[in-house]
């Protein structure tokens, strides 16, 4: 277990809590996943994928770091910093997507 897991696992719990709290408040079936430079959505995803896909992505990143640390440790550099930055970026992205989805519905 890395020290950065002390930030990663609470961030996963926070994303799940946000999904459970804000999911019912999103009325539309689709969620804008990316916006262009003009502020308009460029593509949409289903509500389920939009909500839970980011949690799955965060867990996949953690699994990848764990597998790389076990099987090719000589090639892994900065796993702590990488996991910490990934945690912050993924949670911030997820909160932004949820905020926009609630505003749009």
N, CA, C and O atoms as a printed pandas DataFrame, in Angstrom:
     atom_number atom_name residue_name chain_id  residue_number  x_coord  y_coord  z_coord
0              1         N          UNK        A               1    0.845   -1.182    0.000
1              2        CA          UNK        A               1    0.000    0.000    0.000
2              3         C          UNK        A               1    0.885    1.238    0.000
3              4         O          UNK        A               1    1.835    1.350    0.775
4              5         N          UNK        A               2    0.552    2.147   -0.876
5              6        CA          UNK        A               2    1.299    3.392   -0.980
6              7         C          UNK        A               2    0.697    4.441   -0.048
7              8         O          UNK        A               2   -0.474    4.355    0.324
8              9         N          UNK        A               3    1.493    5.411    0.317
9             10        CA          UNK        A               3    0.972    6.510    1.137
10            11         C          UNK        A               3   -0.085    7.311    0.385
11            12         O          UNK        A               3   -0.992    7.882    0.990
12            13         N          UNK        A               4    0.042    7.346   -0.947
13            14        CA          UNK        A               4   -0.939    8.084   -1.748
14            15         C          UNK        A               4   -2.310    7.417   -1.704
15            16         O          UNK        A               4   -3.307    8.042   -2.065
16            17         N          UNK        A               5   -2.376    6.161   -1.270
17            18        CA          UNK        A               5   -3.667    5.504   -1.113
18            19         C          UNK        A               5   -4.512    6.190   -0.042
19            20         O          UNK        A               5   -5.738    6.075   -0.047
20            21         N          UNK        A               6   -3.867    6.893    0.864
21            22        CA          UNK        A               6   -4.603    7.645    1.881
22            23         C          UNK        A               6   -5.399    8.795    1.262
23            24         O          UNK        A               6   -6.330    9.308    1.882
24            25         N          UNK        A               7   -5.042    9.198    0.056
25            26        CA          UNK        A               7   -5.826   10.189   -0.684
26            27         C          UNK        A               7   -6.695    9.516   -1.747
27            28         O          UNK        A               7   -7.785    9.998   -2.055
28            29         N          UNK        A               8   -6.215    8.402   -2.307
29            30        CA          UNK        A               8   -6.944    7.746   -3.391
30            31         C          UNK        A               8   -8.262    7.137   -2.929
31            32         O          UNK        A               8   -9.308    7.414   -3.516
32            33         N          UNK        A               9   -8.225    6.317   -1.894
33            34        CA          UNK        A               9   -9.447    5.628   -1.464
34            35         C          UNK        A               9  -10.520    6.585   -0.953
35            36         O          UNK        A               9  -11.694    6.371   -1.254
36            37         N          UNK        A              10  -10.181    7.626   -0.199
37            38        CA          UNK        A              10  -11.231    8.606    0.142
38            39         C          UNK        A              10  -11.793    9.326   -1.088
39            40         O          UNK        A              10  -12.967    9.694   -1.108
40            41         N          UNK        A              11  -10.957    9.527   -2.113
41            42        CA          UNK        A              11  -11.469   10.170   -3.324
42            43         C          UNK        A              11  -12.449    9.245   -4.051
43            44         O          UNK        A              11  -13.431    9.718   -4.623
44            45         N          UNK        A              12  -12.195    7.939   -4.036
45            46        CA          UNK        A              12  -13.136    6.992   -4.640
46            47         C          UNK        A              12  -14.451    6.992   -3.849
47            48         O          UNK        A              12  -15.533    6.989   -4.436
48            49         N          UNK        A              13  -14.350    6.995   -2.532
49            50        CA          UNK        A              13  -15.550    7.045   -1.695
50            51         C          UNK        A              13  -16.319    8.341   -1.951
51            52         O          UNK        A              13  -17.549    8.328   -1.997
52            53         N          UNK        A              14  -15.618    9.444   -2.115
53            54        CA          UNK        A              14  -16.254   10.727   -2.404
54            55         C          UNK        A              14  -16.993   10.681   -3.738
55            56         O          UNK        A              14  -18.112   11.183   -3.840
56            57         N          UNK        A              15  -16.373   10.077   -4.773
57            58        CA          UNK        A              15  -17.034    9.975   -6.075
58            59         C          UNK        A              15  -18.289    9.114   -5.991
59            60         O          UNK        A              15  -19.312    9.450   -6.588
60            61         N          UNK        A              16  -18.218    8.010   -5.256
61            62        CA          UNK        A              16  -19.391    7.150   -5.087
62            63         C          UNK        A              16  -20.492    7.901   -4.346
63            64         O          UNK        A              16  -21.661    7.821   -4.724
64            65         N          UNK        A              17  -20.125    8.627   -3.297
65            66        CA          UNK        A              17  -21.116    9.409   -2.548
66            67         C          UNK        A              17  -21.747   10.481   -3.430
67            68         O          UNK        A              17  -22.954   10.710   -3.355
68            69         N          UNK        A              18  -20.950   11.137   -4.258
69            70        CA          UNK        A              18  -21.498   12.140   -5.184
70            71         C          UNK        A              18  -22.457   11.498   -6.180
71            72         O          UNK        A              18  -23.504   12.064   -6.494
72            73         N          UNK        A              19  -22.095   10.309   -6.678
73            74        CA          UNK        A              19  -22.979    9.617   -7.617
74            75         C          UNK        A              19  -24.311    9.266   -6.967
75            76         O          UNK        A              19  -25.370    9.449   -7.567
76            77         N          UNK        A              20  -24.255    8.767   -5.752
77            78        CA          UNK        A              20  -25.477    8.379   -5.060
78            79         C          UNK        A              20  -26.333    9.596   -4.696
79            80         O          UNK        A              20  -27.561    9.518   -4.695
80            81         N          UNK        A              21  -25.684   10.706   -4.392
81            82        CA          UNK        A              21  -26.423   11.908   -4.006
82            83         C          UNK        A              21  -26.963   12.663   -5.227
83            84         O          UNK        A              21  -28.137   13.031   -5.265
84            85         N          UNK        A              22  -26.104   12.891   -6.216
85            86        CA          UNK        A              22  -26.494   13.725   -7.351
86            87         C          UNK        A              22  -27.105   12.947   -8.505
87            88         O          UNK        A              22  -27.758   13.544   -9.361
88            89         N          UNK        A              23  -26.915   11.635   -8.555
89            90        CA          UNK        A              23  -27.464   10.836   -9.641
90            91         C          UNK        A              23  -28.960   10.993   -9.824
91            92         O          UNK        A              23  -29.410   11.215  -10.948
92            93         N          UNK        A              24  -29.753   10.885   -8.758
93            94        CA          UNK        A              24  -31.202   11.067   -8.925
94            95         C          UNK        A              24  -31.606   12.491   -9.323
95            96         O          UNK        A              24  -32.707   12.696   -9.834
96            97         N          UNK        A              25  -30.749   13.453   -9.100
97            98        CA          UNK        A              25  -31.069   14.845   -9.442
98            99         C          UNK        A              25  -30.834   15.157  -10.916
99           100         O          UNK        A              25  -31.298   16.181  -11.416
100          101         N          UNK        A              26  -30.113   14.274  -11.614
101          102        CA          UNK        A              26  -29.877   14.466  -13.043
102          103         C          UNK        A              26  -31.069   13.877  -13.779
103          104         O          UNK        A              26  -31.287   12.665  -13.756
104          105         N          UNK        A              27  -31.835   14.733  -14.426
105          106        CA          UNK        A              27  -33.075   14.304  -15.048
106          107         C          UNK        A              27  -32.880   13.720  -16.440
107          108         O          UNK        A              27  -33.660   12.863  -16.856
108          109         N          UNK        A              28  -31.871   14.155  -17.160
109          110        CA          UNK        A              28  -31.679   13.680  -18.530
110          111         C          UNK        A              28  -31.035   12.291  -18.535
111          112         O          UNK        A              28  -30.413   11.871  -17.559
112          113         N          UNK        A              29  -31.201   11.594  -19.661
113          114        CA          UNK        A              29  -30.614   10.266  -19.790
114          115         C          UNK        A              29  -29.164   10.312  -20.250
115          116         O          UNK        A              29  -28.451    9.314  -20.140
116          117         N          UNK        A              30  -28.722   11.443  -20.757
117          118        CA          UNK        A              30  -27.352   11.600  -21.221
118          119         C          UNK        A              30  -26.615   12.657  -20.430
119          120         O          UNK        A              30  -27.217   13.599  -19.914
120          121         N          UNK        A              31  -25.307   12.494  -20.338
121          122        CA          UNK        A              31  -24.458   13.441  -19.614
122          123         C          UNK        A              31  -23.382   13.932  -20.570
123          124         O          UNK        A              31  -22.733   13.128  -21.239
124          125         N          UNK        A              32  -23.187   15.249  -20.641
125          126        CA          UNK        A              32  -22.123   15.814  -21.465
126          127         C          UNK        A              32  -20.785   15.464  -20.822
127          128         O          UNK        A              32  -20.527   15.827  -19.674
128          129         N          UNK        A              33  -19.941   14.764  -21.560
129          130        CA          UNK        A              33  -18.669   14.303  -21.008
130          131         C          UNK        A              33  -17.500   15.209  -21.353
131          132         O          UNK        A              33  -16.470   15.176  -20.680
132          133         N          UNK        A              34  -17.645   16.010  -22.382
133          134        CA          UNK        A              34  -16.558   16.895  -22.789
134          135         C          UNK        A              34  -17.153   18.125  -23.433
135          136         O          UNK        A              34  -18.155   18.043  -24.144
136          137         N          UNK        A              35  -16.538   19.264  -23.186
137          138        CA          UNK        A              35  -16.992   20.510  -23.794
138          139         C          UNK        A              35  -15.893   21.077  -24.667
139          140         O          UNK        A              35  -14.706   20.919  -24.381
140          141         N          UNK        A              36  -16.305   21.741  -25.738
141          142        CA          UNK        A              36  -15.351   22.379  -26.628
142          143         C          UNK        A              36  -14.882   23.708  -26.068
143          144         O          UNK        A              36  -15.250   24.093  -24.958
144          145         N          UNK        A              37  -14.082   24.393  -26.832
145          146        CA          UNK        A              37  -13.564   25.692  -26.397
146          147         C          UNK        A              37  -14.674   26.729  -26.296
147          148         O          UNK        A              37  -14.548   27.704  -25.555
148          149         N          UNK        A              38  -15.757   26.525  -27.033
149          150        CA          UNK        A              38  -16.874   27.461  -26.973
150          151         C          UNK        A              38  -17.815   27.176  -25.812
151          152         O          UNK        A              38  -18.775   27.920  -25.610
152          153         N          UNK        A              39  -17.568   26.118  -25.044
153          154        CA          UNK        A              39  -18.385   25.799  -23.878
154          155         C          UNK        A              39  -19.539   24.864  -24.162
155          156         O          UNK        A              39  -20.257   24.473  -23.241
156          157         N          UNK        A              40  -19.735   24.495  -25.427
157          158        CA          UNK        A              40  -20.812   23.567  -25.780
158          159         C          UNK        A              40  -20.307   22.134  -25.727
159          160         O          UNK        A              40  -19.155   21.865  -26.066
160          161         N          UNK        A              41  -21.161   21.220  -25.304
161          162        CA          UNK        A              41  -20.740   19.809  -25.228
162          163         C          UNK        A              41  -20.359   19.259  -26.597
163          164         O          UNK        A              41  -21.014   19.548  -27.598
164          165         N          UNK        A              42  -19.299   18.468  -26.630
165          166        CA          UNK        A              42  -18.871   17.847  -27.883
166          167         C          UNK        A              42  -19.362   16.413  -27.992
167          168         O          UNK        A              42  -19.584   15.924  -29.099
168          169         N          UNK        A              43  -19.536   15.729  -26.865
169          170        CA          UNK        A              43  -20.118   14.393  -26.916
170          171         C          UNK        A              43  -20.782   14.057  -25.591
171          172         O          UNK        A              43  -20.436   14.594  -24.538
172          173         N          UNK        A              44  -21.743   13.155  -25.678
173          174        CA          UNK        A              44  -22.536   12.747  -24.529
174          175         C          UNK        A              44  -22.328   11.269  -24.248
175          176         O          UNK        A              44  -21.912   10.507  -25.121
176          177         N          UNK        A              45  -22.616   10.884  -23.041
177          178        CA          UNK        A              45  -22.590    9.486  -22.633
178          179         C          UNK        A              45  -23.889    9.192  -21.899
179          180         O          UNK        A              45  -24.587   10.106  -21.462
180          181         N          UNK        A              46  -24.207    7.908  -21.767
181          182        CA          UNK        A              46  -25.403    7.574  -20.993
182          183         C          UNK        A              46  -25.178    7.967  -19.534
183          184         O          UNK        A              46  -24.042    8.132  -19.090
184          185         N          UNK        A              47  -26.256    8.110  -18.814
185          186        CA          UNK        A              47  -26.175    8.545  -17.419
186          187         C          UNK        A              47  -25.369    7.554  -16.583
187          188         O          UNK        A              47  -24.549    7.964  -15.761
188          189         N          UNK        A              48  -25.590    6.265  -16.781
189          190        CA          UNK        A              48  -24.886    5.243  -15.993
190          191         C          UNK        A              48  -23.387    5.286  -16.274
191          192         O          UNK        A              48  -22.578    5.249  -15.347
192          193         N          UNK        A              49  -23.019    5.362  -17.540
193          194        CA          UNK        A              49  -21.590    5.413  -17.889
194          195         C          UNK        A              49  -20.973    6.710  -17.388
195          196         O          UNK        A              49  -19.852    6.707  -16.880
196          197         N          UNK        A              50  -21.686    7.811  -17.526
197          198        CA          UNK        A              50  -21.172    9.098  -17.063
198          199         C          UNK        A              50  -20.937    9.143  -15.568
199          200         O          UNK        A              50  -19.970    9.744  -15.101
200          201         N          UNK        A              51  -21.829    8.502  -14.812
201          202        CA          UNK        A              51  -21.687    8.505  -13.355
202          203         C          UNK        A              51  -20.628    7.507  -12.886
203          204         O          UNK        A              51  -19.727    7.864  -12.127
204          205         N          UNK        A              52  -20.739    6.275  -13.334
205          206        CA          UNK        A              52  -19.909    5.210  -12.772
206          207         C          UNK        A              52  -18.655    4.921  -13.578
207          208         O          UNK        A              52  -17.768    4.208  -13.107
208          209         N          UNK        A              53  -18.566    5.463  -14.787
209          210        CA          UNK        A              53  -17.379    5.243  -15.600
210          211         C          UNK        A              53  -16.124    5.858  -14.999
211          212         O          UNK        A              53  -15.036    5.290  -15.097
212          213         N          UNK        A              54  -16.278    7.011  -14.384
213          214        CA          UNK        A              54  -15.116    7.670  -13.775
214          215         C          UNK        A              54  -14.625    6.901  -12.548
215          216         O          UNK        A              54  -13.425    6.860  -12.278
216          217         N          UNK        A              55  -15.543    6.300  -11.817
217          218        CA          UNK        A              55  -15.131    5.473  -10.674
218          219         C          UNK        A              55  -14.371    4.262  -11.184
219          220         O          UNK        A              55  -13.328    3.903  -10.638
220          221         N          UNK        A              56  -14.892    3.629  -12.235
221          222        CA          UNK        A              56  -14.205    2.494  -12.842
222          223         C          UNK        A              56  -12.853    2.876  -13.402
223          224         O          UNK        A              56  -11.895    2.110  -13.295
224          225         N          UNK        A              57  -12.764    4.066  -14.004
225          226        CA          UNK        A              57  -11.494    4.541  -14.538
226          227         C          UNK        A              57  -10.475    4.743  -13.419
227          228         O          UNK        A              57   -9.310    4.371  -13.565
228          229         N          UNK        A              58  -10.904    5.325  -12.310
229          230        CA          UNK        A              58   -9.999    5.538  -11.170
230          231         C          UNK        A              58   -9.488    4.202  -10.638
231          232         O          UNK        A              58   -8.304    4.063  -10.333
232          233         N          UNK        A              59  -10.376    3.228  -10.527
233          234        CA          UNK        A              59   -9.958    1.908  -10.045
234          235         C          UNK        A              59   -9.033    1.221  -11.043
235          236         O          UNK        A              59   -8.109    0.510  -10.648
236          237         N          UNK        A              60   -9.278    1.433  -12.336
237          238        CA          UNK        A              60   -8.396    0.853  -13.354
238          239         C          UNK        A              60   -6.996    1.466  -13.292
239          240         O          UNK        A              60   -6.000    0.763  -13.461
240          241         N          UNK        A              61   -6.923    2.773  -13.049
241          242        CA          UNK        A              61   -5.618    3.430  -12.909
242          243         C          UNK        A              61   -4.874    2.864  -11.705
243          244         O          UNK        A              61   -3.675    2.597  -11.784
244          245         N          UNK        A              62   -5.575    2.683  -10.601
245          246        CA          UNK        A              62   -4.945    2.125   -9.398
246          247         C          UNK        A              62   -4.487    0.694   -9.645
247          248         O          UNK        A              62   -3.399    0.312   -9.214
248          249         N          UNK        A              63   -5.298   -0.097  -10.328
249          250        CA          UNK        A              63   -4.915   -1.471  -10.654
250          251         C          UNK        A              63   -3.691   -1.496  -11.555
251          252         O          UNK        A              63   -2.799   -2.322  -11.366
252          253         N          UNK        A              64   -3.642   -0.601  -12.530
253          254        CA          UNK        A              64   -2.481   -0.532  -13.422
254          255         C          UNK        A              64   -1.211   -0.182  -12.658
255          256         O          UNK        A              64   -0.162   -0.780  -12.895
256          257         N          UNK        A              65   -1.293    0.778  -11.747
257          258        CA          UNK        A              65   -0.114    1.158  -10.951
258          259         C          UNK        A              65    0.312   -0.006  -10.072
259          260         O          UNK        A              65    1.507   -0.266   -9.927
260          261         N          UNK        A              66   -0.645   -0.708   -9.486
261          262        CA          UNK        A              66   -0.306   -1.857   -8.636
262          263         C          UNK        A              66    0.356   -2.966   -9.450
263          264         O          UNK        A              66    1.379   -3.509   -9.032
264          265         N          UNK        A              67   -0.216   -3.308  -10.609
265          266        CA          UNK        A              67    0.348   -4.364  -11.449
266          267         C          UNK        A              67    1.748   -3.980  -11.920
267          268         O          UNK        A              67    2.659   -4.808  -11.899
268          269         N          UNK        A              68    1.919   -2.749  -12.336
269          270        CA          UNK        A              68    3.245   -2.309  -12.780
270          271         C          UNK        A              68    4.250   -2.338  -11.638
271          272         O          UNK        A              68    5.410   -2.691  -11.850
272          273         N          UNK        A              69    3.832   -1.975  -10.441
273          274        CA          UNK        A              69    4.740   -1.981   -9.294
274          275         C          UNK        A              69    5.150   -3.392   -8.899
275          276         O          UNK        A              69    6.256   -3.598   -8.400
276          277         N          UNK        A              70    4.277   -4.359   -9.116
277          278        CA          UNK        A              70    4.576   -5.746   -8.754
278          279         C          UNK        A              70    5.423   -6.429   -9.817
279          280         O          UNK        A              70    6.417   -7.080   -9.495
280          281         N          UNK        A              71    5.037   -6.285  -11.088
281          282        CA          UNK        A              71    5.662   -7.072  -12.144
282          283         C          UNK        A              71    6.831   -6.396  -12.847
283          284         O          UNK        A              71    7.713   -7.092  -13.350
284          285         N          UNK        A              72    6.872   -5.100  -12.900
285          286        CA          UNK        A              72    8.006   -4.387  -13.512
286          287         C          UNK        A              72    8.412   -3.208  -12.633
287          288         O          UNK        A              72    8.336   -2.061  -13.073
288          289         N          UNK        A              73    8.843   -3.471  -11.398
289          290        CA          UNK        A              73    9.145   -2.365  -10.477
290          291         C          UNK        A              73   10.297   -1.482  -10.939
291          292         O          UNK        A              73   10.362   -0.313  -10.558
292          293         N          UNK        A              74   11.198   -2.009  -11.743
293          294        CA          UNK        A              74   12.314   -1.195  -12.213
294          295         C          UNK        A              74   11.855   -0.093  -13.173
295          296         O          UNK        A              74   12.550    0.907  -13.349
296          297         N          UNK        A              75   10.710   -0.273  -13.779
297          298        CA          UNK        A              75   10.205    0.709  -14.738
298          299         C          UNK        A              75    9.226    1.699  -14.120
299          300         O          UNK        A              75    8.791    2.640  -14.784
300          301         N          UNK        A              76    8.882    1.495  -12.863
301          302        CA          UNK        A              76    7.918    2.372  -12.194
302          303         C          UNK        A              76    8.682    3.439  -11.416
303          304         O          UNK        A              76    9.470    3.131  -10.522
304          305         N          UNK        A              77    8.436    4.688  -11.771
305          306        CA          UNK        A              77    9.074    5.819  -11.092
306          307         C          UNK        A              77    8.000    6.824  -10.719
307          308         O          UNK        A              77    7.201    7.224  -11.566
308          309         N          UNK        A              78    7.974    7.226   -9.490
309          310        CA          UNK        A              78    7.022    8.241   -9.049
310          311         C          UNK        A              78    5.598    7.741   -8.928
311          312         O          UNK        A              78    4.658    8.469   -9.250
312          313         N          UNK        A              79    5.422    6.516   -8.472
313          314        CA          UNK        A              79    4.070    5.962   -8.327
314          315         C          UNK        A              79    3.259    6.756   -7.311
315          316         O          UNK        A              79    2.061    6.969   -7.499
316          317         N          UNK        A              80    3.904    7.192   -6.245
317          318        CA          UNK        A              80    3.204    7.977   -5.216
318          319         C          UNK        A              80    2.658    9.276   -5.793
319          320         O          UNK        A              80    1.478    9.593   -5.637
320          321         N          UNK        A              81    3.521   10.011   -6.453
321          322        CA          UNK        A              81    3.103   11.298   -7.021
322          323         C          UNK        A              81    2.069   11.099   -8.127
323          324         O          UNK        A              81    1.112   11.866   -8.235
324          325         N          UNK        A              82    2.264   10.073   -8.940
325          326        CA          UNK        A              82    1.325    9.800  -10.023
326          327         C          UNK        A              82   -0.053    9.446   -9.511
327          328         O          UNK        A              82   -1.058    9.926  -10.037
328          329         N          UNK        A              83   -0.110    8.613   -8.492
329          330        CA          UNK        A              83   -1.401    8.224   -7.928
330          331         C          UNK        A              83   -2.080    9.407   -7.250
331          332         O          UNK        A              83   -3.296    9.569   -7.353
332          333         N          UNK        A              84   -1.312   10.221   -6.568
333          334        CA          UNK        A              84   -1.873   11.399   -5.910
334          335         C          UNK        A              84   -2.432   12.385   -6.936
335          336         O          UNK        A              84   -3.540   12.896   -6.773
336          337         N          UNK        A              85   -1.666   12.649   -7.985
337          338        CA          UNK        A              85   -2.146   13.568   -9.025
338          339         C          UNK        A              85   -3.352   12.994   -9.748
339          340         O          UNK        A              85   -4.302   13.720  -10.042
340          341         N          UNK        A              86   -3.326   11.703  -10.037
341          342        CA          UNK        A              86   -4.470   11.073  -10.702
342          343         C          UNK        A              86   -5.717   11.180   -9.837
343          344         O          UNK        A              86   -6.807   11.437  -10.348
344          345         N          UNK        A              87   -5.568   10.986   -8.538
345          346        CA          UNK        A              87   -6.713   11.090   -7.631
346          347         C          UNK        A              87   -7.335   12.478   -7.693
347          348         O          UNK        A              87   -8.554   12.616   -7.795
348          349         N          UNK        A              88   -6.514   13.478   -7.631
349          350        CA          UNK        A              88   -7.008   14.862   -7.638
350          351         C          UNK        A              88   -7.660   15.198   -8.975
351          352         O          UNK        A              88   -8.743   15.782   -9.002
352          353         N          UNK        A              89   -7.024   14.842  -10.071
353          354        CA          UNK        A              89   -7.542   15.179  -11.397
354          355         C          UNK        A              89   -8.848   14.435  -11.688
355          356         O          UNK        A              89   -9.791   15.024  -12.217
356          357         N          UNK        A              90   -8.906   13.159  -11.349
357          358        CA          UNK        A              90  -10.110   12.375  -11.621
358          359         C          UNK        A              90  -11.289   12.891  -10.806
359          360         O          UNK        A              90  -12.394   13.019  -11.332
360          361         N          UNK        A              91  -11.067   13.187   -9.526
361          362        CA          UNK        A              91  -12.160   13.706   -8.693
362          363         C          UNK        A              91  -12.605   15.083   -9.186
363          364         O          UNK        A              91  -13.804   15.350   -9.260
364          365         N          UNK        A              92  -11.674   15.944   -9.519
365          366        CA          UNK        A              92  -12.042   17.275  -10.011
366          367         C          UNK        A              92  -12.828   17.167  -11.317
367          368         O          UNK        A              92  -13.814   17.880  -11.508
368          369         N          UNK        A              93  -12.404   16.292  -12.205
369          370        CA          UNK        A              93  -13.127   16.095  -13.460
370          371         C          UNK        A              93  -14.524   15.566  -13.216
371          372         O          UNK        A              93  -15.483   16.010  -13.848
372          373         N          UNK        A              94  -14.639   14.631  -12.312
373          374        CA          UNK        A              94  -15.936   14.034  -12.025
374          375         C          UNK        A              94  -16.890   15.060  -11.413
375          376         O          UNK        A              94  -18.062   15.112  -11.787
376          377         N          UNK        A              95  -16.410   15.858  -10.499
377          378        CA          UNK        A              95  -17.252   16.901   -9.891
378          379         C          UNK        A              95  -17.687   17.914  -10.946
379          380         O          UNK        A              95  -18.835   18.359  -10.936
380          381         N          UNK        A              96  -16.795   18.279  -11.846
381          382        CA          UNK        A              96  -17.143   19.215  -12.913
382          383         C          UNK        A              96  -18.218   18.623  -13.820
383          384         O          UNK        A              96  -19.172   19.313  -14.181
384          385         N          UNK        A              97  -18.073   17.355  -14.190
385          386        CA          UNK        A              97  -19.060   16.697  -15.048
386          387         C          UNK        A              97  -20.417   16.636  -14.349
387          388         O          UNK        A              97  -21.445   16.910  -14.968
388          389         N          UNK        A              98  -20.427   16.281  -13.072
389          390        CA          UNK        A              98  -21.687   16.233  -12.325
390          391         C          UNK        A              98  -22.334   17.604  -12.210
391          392         O          UNK        A              98  -23.550   17.735  -12.351
392          393         N          UNK        A              99  -21.533   18.616  -11.957
393          394        CA          UNK        A              99  -22.061   19.968  -11.835
394          395         C          UNK        A              99  -22.707   20.421  -13.139
395          396         O          UNK        A              99  -23.787   21.011  -13.128
396          397         N          UNK        A             100  -22.052   20.149  -14.252
397          398        CA          UNK        A             100  -22.607   20.516  -15.540
398          399         C          UNK        A             100  -23.854   19.709  -15.880
399          400         O          UNK        A             100  -24.784   20.228  -16.499
400          401         N          UNK        A             101  -23.875   18.432  -15.475
401          402        CA          UNK        A             101  -25.035   17.589  -15.750
402          403         C          UNK        A             101  -26.243   18.064  -14.956
403          404         O          UNK        A             101  -27.362   18.048  -15.467
404          405         N          UNK        A             102  -26.033   18.483  -13.722
405          406        CA          UNK        A             102  -27.139   18.983  -12.905
406          407         C          UNK        A             102  -27.617   20.332  -13.454
407          408         O          UNK        A             102  -28.818   20.599  -13.494
408          409         N          UNK        A             103  -26.703   21.153  -13.862
409          410        CA          UNK        A             103  -27.067   22.456  -14.423
410          411         C          UNK        A             103  -27.830   22.295  -15.739
411          412         O          UNK        A             103  -28.745   23.067  -16.024
412          413         N          UNK        A             104  -27.455   21.295  -16.539
413          414        CA          UNK        A             104  -28.095   21.097  -17.832
414          415         C          UNK        A             104  -29.448   20.426  -17.761
415          416         O          UNK        A             104  -30.236   20.524  -18.702
416          417         N          UNK        A             105  -29.735   19.742  -16.657
417          418        CA          UNK        A             105  -31.023   19.025  -16.601
418          419         C          UNK        A             105  -32.119   19.857  -15.979
419          420         O          UNK        A             105  -33.254   19.396  -15.862
